[in-house]
Amino acid sequence: MKESDSVQTFLEAVETVGETRRLVLEPLTEGQITAIVDSMLGGAVPEVSRAVVAQAKGSPLYAVEFLRTLVESGALQGGGKEGWRVADRSLLDEGQGGGVTGKIAERVELLGDEERAVIRLAAVLGNPFDFDVLTGAAGRRWGN
């Protein structure tokens, strides 16, 4: 069974439950994104938090991926007892420079054809997008 088949099976099963509810999540606040960053770093690093808040625009996924990109690229180094230090300000100052977007794109490529097609449709619709418009454009109905 392909992964896209299991997703299809799951969506069909959800539709048969009868009572499903869509949750609309608002963007996180600056303080909430800062709390995520501080938690991941084991303490406050205001310079990093400000950069992540500016890039994330309320998205916890984007915040986490941007922070991971900073560490993986070497722009943010250290941790442990000595704490974190910014080794390369360019990524902080210039934003993700394709880093986070590139990482997300790599993960999207691991998805099945159907899932990638839906993600492409959502991307065309913009942020935020109407779920009903997405399902109509995808030619199927998910949820209630």
C-alpha positions as CSV (number, residue, x, y, z in Angstrom):
1,M,0.0,0.0,0.0
2,K,1.4,3.4,-1.0
3,E,1.4,6.2,1.5
4,S,-1.1,8.2,-0.6
5,D,-3.5,5.1,-0.3
6,S,-3.3,5.2,3.5
7,V,-4.0,8.9,3.5
8,Q,-7.0,8.3,1.2
9,T,-8.2,5.5,3.5
10,F,-7.9,7.7,6.5
11,L,-9.8,10.6,4.9
12,E,-12.6,8.3,3.9
13,A,-12.8,6.8,7.4
14,V,-13.0,10.3,8.9
15,E,-15.8,11.2,6.6
16,T,-17.8,8.2,7.9
17,V,-17.5,9.3,11.5
18,G,-20.4,11.7,10.9
19,E,-19.4,14.4,13.3
20,T,-16.2,16.2,12.4
21,R,-15.2,19.7,13.3
22,R,-12.8,22.0,11.6
23,L,-10.5,24.0,13.9
24,V,-9.4,27.5,12.8
25,L,-6.1,28.3,14.4
26,E,-5.0,31.9,14.7
27,P,-1.3,32.8,14.3
28,L,0.7,32.7,17.5
29,T,1.6,35.9,19.2
30,E,5.1,37.3,19.4
31,G,5.3,36.1,23.0
32,Q,4.2,32.6,22.1
33,I,6.8,32.3,19.3
34,T,9.4,33.6,21.7
35,A,8.4,31.0,24.3
36,I,8.9,28.2,21.6
37,V,12.3,29.6,20.8
38,D,13.3,29.9,24.4
39,S,12.1,26.4,25.1
40,M,14.0,24.9,22.2
41,L,17.2,26.8,23.1
42,G,16.9,26.1,26.9
43,G,16.9,29.8,27.7
44,A,16.3,33.3,26.3
45,V,18.5,34.4,23.4
46,P,16.7,37.7,22.5
47,E,18.6,38.4,19.3
48,V,17.5,35.0,17.9
49,S,14.0,35.2,19.2
50,R,13.5,38.5,17.4
51,A,14.7,37.1,14.1
52,V,12.5,34.0,14.5
53,V,9.5,36.1,15.4
54,A,10.0,38.3,12.3
55,Q,10.3,35.3,10.0
56,A,7.6,33.1,11.5
57,K,4.8,35.5,11.2
58,G,2.9,33.5,13.8
59,S,3.5,30.1,12.4
60,P,4.9,27.6,14.9
61,L,6.1,25.2,12.2
62,Y,8.0,28.0,10.4
63,A,9.5,29.2,13.8
64,V,10.7,25.7,14.6
65,E,12.1,25.1,11.1
66,F,13.8,28.5,10.9
67,L,15.5,27.8,14.3
68,R,16.6,24.4,13.1
69,T,18.0,26.0,9.9
70,L,20.0,28.5,12.0
71,V,21.5,25.6,14.0
72,E,22.1,23.3,11.0
73,S,23.7,26.0,9.0
74,G,26.1,26.9,11.8
75,A,24.7,30.4,12.1
76,L,23.7,29.6,15.7
77,Q,26.3,27.6,17.6
78,G,26.8,26.3,21.2
79,G,24.1,25.3,23.5
80,G,24.7,23.4,26.8
81,K,26.4,25.2,29.7
82,E,28.1,27.8,27.5
83,G,24.8,28.9,25.9
84,W,24.1,29.8,22.3
85,R,25.9,32.4,20.3
86,V,25.2,33.8,16.8
87,A,28.2,32.8,14.6
88,D,26.8,34.2,11.4
89,R,24.4,37.1,11.5
90,S,23.7,37.0,7.7
91,L,20.9,34.3,8.1
92,L,19.4,36.2,11.0
93,D,19.5,39.6,9.2
94,E,18.5,38.3,5.7
95,G,15.8,35.8,6.8
96,Q,15.7,32.2,5.8
97,G,17.2,32.8,2.3
98,G,15.5,29.7,1.1
99,G,16.7,27.7,4.1
100,V,13.3,27.0,5.7
101,T,11.5,27.0,2.5
102,G,14.0,24.6,1.0
103,K,13.7,22.2,4.0
104,I,9.9,22.3,3.8
105,A,10.2,21.6,0.0
106,E,12.4,18.6,0.7
107,R,9.8,17.2,3.1
108,V,7.0,17.9,0.6
109,E,8.9,15.9,-2.0
110,L,8.6,12.9,0.2
111,L,4.8,12.9,0.0
112,G,2.7,11.1,-2.5
113,D,1.5,12.6,-5.8
114,E,-2.0,13.4,-4.4
115,E,-0.7,15.1,-1.3
116,R,1.8,17.2,-3.3
117,A,-1.0,18.2,-5.7
118,V,-3.2,19.4,-2.8
119,I,-0.2,21.4,-1.3
120,R,0.4,23.0,-4.7
121,L,-3.3,24.0,-4.9
122,A,-3.1,25.5,-1.3
123,A,0.0,27.4,-2.2
124,V,-1.7,29.0,-5.3
125,L,-4.7,29.9,-3.1
126,G,-2.5,31.8,-0.7
127,N,-2.4,32.3,3.0
128,P,-4.9,32.0,4.5
129,F,-7.1,30.0,2.1
130,D,-10.6,28.8,2.3
131,F,-10.8,25.1,2.9
132,D,-14.0,24.7,0.9
133,V,-12.3,26.4,-2.1
134,L,-9.3,24.0,-1.8
135,T,-11.5,20.9,-1.7
136,G,-13.5,22.2,-4.7
137,A,-10.3,22.8,-6.6
138,A,-9.0,19.4,-5.6
139,G,-12.2,17.8,-6.8
140,R,-13.1,16.1,-3.6
141,R,-14.5,16.8,-0.2
142,W,-12.6,16.3,3.2
143,G,-14.1,16.8,6.6
144,N,-17.5,18.3,7.2
